[in-house]
Structure formats: C-alpha cells, structure tokens
C-alpha cells in the first residue's frame, strides 16, 4: 500500500473505533458529512444535525 491508502485505512479504523466506544459508553460521535453538515450519530442509528450555534435538529 502507499501512504495515501494507509492514511485512508487509519482514518476509517479510527472512525470505527469511535463508534464502538460511543456504543459501549452510551454516547455519540460527531462528524462532518460530505455535504459539509456537522451531525451527531448515536449508536441507535439516530442522527441529529447541528446548526452554526451548536443547536440540534433531528433529520433521521
């Protein structure tokens, strides 16, 4: 593998680990979607998008 592929794999594994930790601790992960929206994703599958002020609105 080259450096780019190694980095992509590390990023994916880090995200997977974050999801496992969130599920084990009953919390959520926060990330930015491809559309640029910042969201919270709970282990239940519920996703809430956040606006500029950090307020939430559920869209899933």
MOLIN-V802106 format. One record per residue. PSI is psi as a letter, one per 40 degrees, with the letter a starting at -180 (999 if undefined). OMEGA is omega in radians with two decimals (* if undefined). BURIAL is + if it has 24 or more other ideal C-beta (glycine too) atoms within 12 Angstrom, else -. Layout:
# MOLIN-V802106
psi->PSI omega->OMEGA burial->BURIAL
psi->PSI omega->OMEGA burial->BURIAL
This chain:
# MOLIN-V802106
psi->i omega->3.06 burial->-
psi->i omega->-3.06 burial->-
psi->d omega->-3.13 burial->-
psi->d omega->3.12 burial->-
psi->d omega->3.10 burial->-
psi->d omega->-3.14 burial->-
psi->d omega->3.11 burial->-
psi->d omega->3.12 burial->-
psi->d omega->3.12 burial->-
psi->d omega->3.11 burial->-
psi->d omega->3.14 burial->-
psi->d omega->3.14 burial->-
psi->d omega->3.10 burial->-
psi->d omega->3.10 burial->-
psi->d omega->3.11 burial->-
psi->d omega->3.12 burial->-
psi->d omega->3.12 burial->-
psi->d omega->3.11 burial->-
psi->d omega->3.11 burial->-
psi->d omega->3.12 burial->-
psi->d omega->3.13 burial->-
psi->d omega->3.12 burial->-
psi->d omega->-3.12 burial->-
psi->d omega->-3.08 burial->-
psi->e omega->3.12 burial->-
psi->f omega->-3.14 burial->-
psi->a omega->-3.09 burial->-
psi->i omega->3.01 burial->-
psi->i omega->3.11 burial->+
psi->h omega->3.11 burial->-
psi->i omega->3.13 burial->-
psi->h omega->-3.13 burial->-
psi->i omega->3.09 burial->-
psi->d omega->3.13 burial->-
psi->e omega->3.12 burial->-
psi->e omega->-3.14 burial->-
psi->h omega->3.07 burial->-
psi->h omega->-3.06 burial->-
psi->i omega->2.95 burial->+
psi->h omega->3.09 burial->+
psi->h omega->3.13 burial->+
psi->i omega->-3.12 burial->-
psi->e omega->3.10 burial->-
psi->e omega->-3.10 burial->-
psi->e omega->3.12 burial->-
psi->h omega->3.13 burial->-
psi->h omega->3.11 burial->-
psi->h omega->3.08 burial->+
psi->i omega->-3.11 burial->+
psi->i omega->3.06 burial->-
psi->a omega->-3.06 burial->-
psi->d omega->-3.09 burial->-
psi->e omega->3.14 burial->-
psi->e omega->3.09 burial->-
psi->i omega->-3.06 burial->-
psi->i omega->2.93 burial->-
psi->h omega->-3.07 burial->-
psi->h omega->3.06 burial->-
psi->e omega->3.03 burial->-
psi->999 omega->* burial->-
